């Protein structure tokens, strides 16, 4: 995360200057993650010989209502809690404790005039809604504190989620939100969100389909030198199925 200080120049125009992270009191800074499902088509697996990140034909960007003026397009989304029924009055029924749906979520199609009211992000033609959130399916450290490290020749504030996993198969995207628990706004009881970022699509495989793990990146190796708890792999770890295919 990058922090900036806003000041006025000699002509009373505001300008931003990045703060030196060596002087930042980072006690109170936290980052959380939320999990959202994506359609299978949002993920393109890497080839067996490739060590690059998986690519996606989808481009993600914050939802913008002005895009509704563009030519009509069919969109997809996951309906409001497809595993929670509605009340007889048409409102949402009281929700029981969260349980992971056993079946695959049903993907729905809609037109622009039918957009759900809680769209928060868009990946290609897929709309991500706040109500489709599956964060309870994430286990491990879902809230982390920052670490100040040397990154590309300068100090940087980095939030590392080194111990999280997803308890169901499918394609997903993570939302990262950073905030300062000691900062407040008079009109709100909650600390304001300082930064928000959506990651790229990733896939959780079944044991049978698991393709293996790539070697650790240089960034991961550098983070381990600062005492950050991460898992290091010096070589690619192939699944048993892939190993047999290569041997044959």
C-alpha positions in Angstrom: 0.0 0.0 0.0 1.2 3.5 -0.8 0.6 6.5 1.4 0.5 10.2 0.2 0.4 13.5 1.9 -1.5 16.3 0.3 -0.1 19.9 0.5 -0.5 23.2 -1.3 2.2 24.6 -3.6 3.0 28.3 -3.9 0.0 28.9 -6.2 -2.4 27.2 -3.8 -2.8 24.2 -5.9 -2.9 20.8 -4.1 -0.3 18.2 -4.9 0.6 14.8 -3.4 3.9 13.6 -2.0 4.5 10.0 -1.1 5.4 9.5 2.5 8.6 7.9 3.5 7.6 4.5 5.1 10.6 4.6 7.4 8.8 7.4 9.3 5.3 5.8 9.3 3.9 4.5 12.5 2.2 1.5 11.0 0.6 0.3 14.3 -3.1 0.1 13.6 -2.9 -0.5 9.8 -4.7 -3.7 8.8 -5.8 -5.4 5.6 -8.6 -7.9 5.2 -9.7 -10.2 2.3 -13.1 -11.0 0.9 -13.8 -13.9 -1.6 -16.1 -13.7 -4.6 -16.9 -16.5 -7.1 -16.3 -16.1 -10.8 -17.4 -18.2 -13.8 -15.0 -20.9 -15.0 -14.4 -18.9 -18.2 -12.6 -16.2 -16.2 -9.6 -18.4 -15.7 -7.1 -19.6 -18.2 -4.7 -22.3 -16.9 -1.0 -22.1 -17.6 0.6 -24.6 -19.9 2.7 -27.4 -18.2 6.0 -25.9 -19.3 5.1 -22.3 -18.4 6.2 -20.6 -15.2 4.3 -17.4 -15.7 1.1 -16.5 -13.9 -2.2 -17.8 -15.3 -3.7 -15.4 -17.8 -7.3 -14.3 -18.2 -9.2 -13.1 -21.1 -11.2 -10.9 -18.7 -10.3 -7.4 -17.7 -11.5 -6.2 -14.3 -12.5 -2.7 -13.3 -14.7 -1.0 -10.8 -18.4 -1.0 -11.7 -19.4 2.3 -13.5 -23.0 3.1 -14.3 -22.0 5.3 -17.2 -21.1 2.1 -19.1 -24.8 1.4 -19.5 -24.8 3.9 -22.3 -22.7 1.5 -24.4 -24.3 -1.0 -26.9 -26.5 -3.6 -25.2 -24.5 -6.6 -23.8 -25.5 -9.7 -22.0 -23.9 -9.9 -18.5 -23.6 -12.7 -16.0 -23.7 -12.7 -12.2 -24.3 -15.0 -9.3 -27.8 -14.2 -7.7 -28.3 -12.9 -4.2 -27.3 -15.8 -1.9 -28.6 -18.6 -4.2 -28.6 -20.9 -1.2 -30.7 -18.6 1.0 -34.5 -18.5 0.5 -36.6 -15.3 0.5 -39.4 -14.5 2.9 -43.1 -14.7 2.0 -43.3 -10.9 2.0 -40.7 -10.7 -0.8 -37.8 -9.7 1.5 -34.8 -11.7 2.4 -35.4 -14.3 5.1 -33.3 -14.3 8.3 -30.1 -16.0 7.4 -29.0 -19.1 9.2 -25.3 -19.6 10.1 -23.3 -19.6 6.9 -22.9 -23.0 5.3 -20.9 -23.7 2.2 -23.2 -24.7 -0.7 -22.6 -28.3 -1.7 -23.5 -27.7 -5.3 -22.0 -25.4 -7.8 -23.4 -21.9 -7.8 -25.9 -21.2 -10.6 -24.8 -18.5 -13.0 -27.6 -16.1 -14.2 -27.7 -13.9 -17.3 -29.2 -10.5 -17.5 -29.4 -7.3 -19.5 -28.1 -3.8 -18.5 -31.5 -2.6 -17.4 -31.6 -5.6 -14.9 -28.4 -4.8 -13.1 -28.4 -5.8 -9.4 -28.2 -2.8 -7.0 -25.1 -4.1 -5.2 -22.6 -4.5 -8.1 -19.1 -3.6 -6.7 -16.8 -4.8 -9.5 -16.9 -6.0 -13.1 -14.6 -8.7 -14.7 -15.3 -8.7 -18.4 -19.1 -9.2 -18.8 -19.4 -10.7 -15.3 -20.8 -8.6 -12.5 -19.5 -9.1 -9.0 -22.1 -8.3 -6.3 -21.5 -7.8 -2.6 -24.2 -10.3 -1.9 -22.3 -13.1 -3.7 -19.5 -12.8 -1.2 -18.1 -16.2 0.0 -15.6 -14.9 2.6 -16.6 -17.6 5.2 -15.2 -20.1 2.8 -11.7 -18.6 3.4 -9.8 -20.2 6.3 -6.6 -19.0 7.9 -5.3 -15.4 8.5 -7.9 -13.2 6.9 -6.6 -10.0 8.6 -2.9 -9.1 8.6 -0.7 -6.3 9.6 1.8 -4.6 7.2 5.5 -5.3 6.9 8.0 -2.7 5.8 10.5 -4.2 3.3 12.9 -3.1 0.6 11.2 -3.5 -2.7 12.7 -2.5 -6.0 15.3 -0.3 -4.3 13.0 1.5 -1.9 11.0 1.0 1.3 7.5 -0.4 0.8 4.5 -1.3 3.0 3.3 -4.8 2.1 0.5 -6.9 3.4 1.2 -10.6 3.1 -1.4 -13.3 3.4 0.8 -16.2 3.8 -1.7 -18.6 5.5 -5.1 -18.6 3.8 -7.0 -21.3 1.9 -10.4 -21.7 0.2 -12.6 -24.6 1.3 -14.4 -25.2 -2.0 -13.5 -25.8 -5.6 -14.0 -23.2 -8.4 -12.7 -19.9 -9.8 -12.6 -16.9 -7.5 -11.3 -13.4 -7.0 -10.1 -11.8 -3.8 -10.8 -8.2 -2.6 -8.2 -6.6 -0.4 -9.2 -3.7 1.9 -6.7 -1.7 4.0 -7.7 0.5 6.9 -6.3 2.1 10.0 -8.2 1.0 13.1 -7.1 4.2 14.9 -8.5 6.5 12.3 -12.2 7.5 12.5 -14.8 9.7 10.9 -17.3 11.6 13.0 -20.3 10.4 11.0 -19.4 6.7 11.1 -18.7 4.1 13.8 -16.3 2.2 11.4 -12.8 3.1 10.3 -12.7 4.3 6.7 -11.3 2.1 4.0 -7.9 3.6 2.9 -7.4 1.4 -0.1 -9.2 -1.3 -2.0 -7.9 -3.7 -4.6 -9.2 -6.7 -6.5 -6.8 -9.5 -7.4 -6.7 -11.7 -10.4 -8.8 -14.8 -11.0 -7.5 -18.0 -9.5 -8.7 -21.6 -9.4 -9.1 -24.1 -6.6 -8.7 -27.6 -8.0 -9.9 -30.9 -6.8 -7.3 -33.3 -5.6 -7.6 -35.3 -8.8 -7.2 -32.3 -11.1 -4.5 -30.4 -9.1 -1.7 -29.4 -11.6 1.0 -28.8 -9.0 2.7 -25.8 -7.5 5.3 -23.4 -9.1 8.6 -22.5 -7.5 8.4 -19.5 -5.1 8.9 -16.1 -6.7 11.8 -13.9 -5.9 9.4 -11.6 -4.0 8.3 -14.5 -1.8 11.9 -15.4 -1.1 12.8 -11.8 -0.2 9.8 -11.6 2.2 11.0 -14.7 4.1 14.3 -12.8 4.8 12.2 -10.2 6.8 10.7 -12.9 9.0 7.4 -13.0 7.1 5.8 -16.4 7.4 5.6 -17.7 3.8 6.0 -21.2 2.3 9.1 -21.5 0.1 9.5 -24.0 -2.8 12.9 -24.2 -4.6 11.5 -26.3 -7.4 8.1 -26.8 -9.1 6.0 -29.4 -7.3 4.1 -31.5 -9.8 1.0 -33.5 -9.1 1.3 -37.2 -9.3 -1.0 -37.3 -12.4 1.3 -34.8 -14.2 4.4 -36.6 -13.2 3.1 -39.9 -14.7 2.1 -38.1 -17.9 5.6 -36.6 -18.3 7.3 -40.0 -17.6 5.2 -41.7 -20.2 
